Amino acid sequence: MRKVLINERLVEEQDAEVAYNDRGYNFGDGIYEYIRIYDGQLFTVREHFERLLRSATEIGLDLKYSIDDLIKLVKELAATNQVTNGGIYLQVTRGAAPRDHAFPTPPVEPVLTAFTRSYDRPFKSLQEGVSAVTTEDIRWLRCDIKSLNLLGNVLAKEYATKYNASEAIQHRDGTVTEGSSSNVYAVKDGTIYTHPTNNLILNGITRRVIQWICEDENIPFKEEAVSVDFLKQADEVFISSTSVEIMPIIKVDGEAINEEIVGKVTRQLQKGFEKYINSHSE
Ligand SMILES: *Cc1c(COP(=O)(O)O)cnc(C)c1O
């Protein structure tokens, strides 16, 4: 039987329960990470947990675990569930307490849960590309925190699903921010353009890997926001995340990008990404 992690205990999936008054449930008051497993190894796990600790600090949640503690916990979980290819979702809430918007005083213990998922890499989509639709970014102004409060993201993704697209590319007044759970890039004349890492987007770990590849291979990388019109007229568009890796977008709002042919910068990044899978897994 598959197990899930609840605080420091591995529990049978069917016995895993959290409290009805957990603040994650009542307020979305918590943070999370999603870590990829390739060949039984965790990819860029330290970067993910550094980001988790940052998210915790930003919402005033006192997490008693170190990065090494967290790695140990999720490694045990992945090993128990014998995940070869897949990922681990880990979320931390501010804990269970009588319902009140303000933080509980005195503070209660945060609740940490984690579960695994097994699946193969999306090779076919990575090869052929997928489609996206654009939608207004209606989220709050701290999108840099990987928060459990995902209603804006959920509605964006549902909109994409309704229009048979793989991802929703969000924009604020015509300026592209990011996908519902991915970062967005446009390539024009060999230069990659993506939104700067400020409060309006989540600073993706895959985005960081892309920056490393660009440094290795001298690909111009500009942290400069682009308009939806610029994106639609770009030579290449792609998105990135832990689950979709470097995913070509060949259609936006039904309009073809580069005649639906995956571009060469995207291909170069995909190739470079393979090397990092090998060098940044543990
Ligand atoms: C997690 C996430 C991403 C991608 O981050 P990765 O670390 O590359 O997985 C991008 N945007 C949002 C809104 C996210 O939640």
The ligand as an SDF file (V2000), in Angstrom:
LIG
                    3D

 15 15  0  0  0  0  0  0  0  0999 V2000
    5.2700   26.0280   -9.2520 C   0  0  0  0  0  0  0  0  0  0  0  0
    4.8830   27.1010  -10.1970 C   0  0  0  0  0  0  0  0  0  0  0  0
    5.6480   27.4210  -11.3360 C   0  0  0  0  0  0  0  0  0  0  0  0
    6.8230   26.6050  -11.8020 C   0  0  0  0  0  0  0  0  0  0  0  0
    7.8480   26.4620  -10.8710 O   0  0  0  0  0  0  0  0  0  0  0  0
    8.8400   25.2210  -10.9320 P   0  0  0  0  0  0  0  0  0  0  0  0
    9.6890   25.4120   -9.7250 O   0  0  0  0  0  0  0  0  0  0  0  0
    9.6190   25.3490  -12.1970 O   0  0  0  0  0  0  0  0  0  0  0  0
    8.0130   23.9780  -10.8880 O   0  0  0  0  0  0  0  0  0  0  0  0
    5.2870   28.5350  -12.0800 C   0  0  0  0  0  0  0  0  0  0  0  0
    4.1980   29.2540  -11.7710 N   0  0  0  0  0  0  0  0  0  0  0  0
    3.4180   28.9570  -10.7240 C   0  0  0  0  0  0  0  0  0  0  0  0
    2.2210   29.8040  -10.4530 C   0  0  0  0  0  0  0  0  0  0  0  0
    3.7370   27.8740   -9.9110 C   0  0  0  0  0  0  0  0  0  0  0  0
    2.9410   27.5710   -8.8800 O   0  0  0  0  0  0  0  0  0  0  0  0
  1  2  1  0
  2  3  1  0
  2 14  2  0
  3  4  1  0
  3 10  2  0
  4  5  1  0
  5  6  1  0
  6  7  2  0
  6  8  1  0
  6  9  1  0
 10 11  1  0
 11 12  2  0
 12 13  1  0
 12 14  1  0
 14 15  1  0
M  END
$$$$
